[in-house]
Amino acid sequence: MNAMLRKLGVAIAVAGSCAASTAFANGVVDLWAMSNSGDGNLWTIDVGANTTTLIGALKDPVLGDVGTGWSTVAETPDKTLYFMRRFQSDVHIFSLDSTNIQVSAGIITNVVSLGSTGLGGNLDGLTAGPDGKLYFTAYDNDHSAFARNGLFRFDPGTAMTDFVGTFAGNGGPSGVNSFYTDLAFDPLTGDLIGTGTNGSGAFIPYRLSGASVLTGNNHVYSYVDAFASWNAALFDGLAYNRLTGDLYASGDSGGVYQIDRTTGAIIQNVGNNAGSGVGTDLAVQADTIPTVPEPATLVLLGLGLVGIGFGRRQKKR
């Protein structure tokens, strides 16, 4: 890894001017976020400086536009960002080199398609797994060959999609025992945490065994509440700092918050962005790999897995 750290030391800004590229030097970008239920804008949040910065709007290399639906973001340790654009008949996985984001007139122009997921409609909750693959939820997939509501795995190298599984008694979109939107791997336990609706109809994030999620297909899971309670305003983004285990969450557009990883209670707003429109899905910057793996990482390495991973909007009908 490059030893140079990358840091944005600026306050909330709008990237409206022309620039050949955006190369983040001299520090670390702590968080990436989308905004306003998927308006296509990509933001960075500097937790230490308590600032939020607009990078630009994503240009779809398949459709050639900068429209809405860009509601997901994930990142791998090589600093590659990944996105999905929901509400399409053929939803693709997109990538972007975060060390060389090319912006022209406020538009990010160097987004690349890695291929189709084979699904369509309302897909969401993209995150990177410790196996180097991407995981996402289908809130309301409209391709009958796959489950309508469930958890999926995408291999960025082969562009193959696997159905990981769903919950027993899954009620489908907005039903009980259902997947909702964002998700993220907890680096301290290895578990997958995500937003959803439990068996009682309460909106409380679930907890799934990371080892189970990473291996095999067509699982049928029991919905296990990750927390005793959850703030109803935090219905969208989830992301863990994989080096510290700190948890962050957000609503669709009300700002981003640090969360007590044990109780689920709000600790504080991060980025000075409460009510700004920022908060539609999250990912944590991954600049370095720990020299001493966390216990959960050691377990995953024992399974032959390498790498590291991280992540209720108003669903449009």
Disulfide bonds with the S-S distance in Angstrom:
none
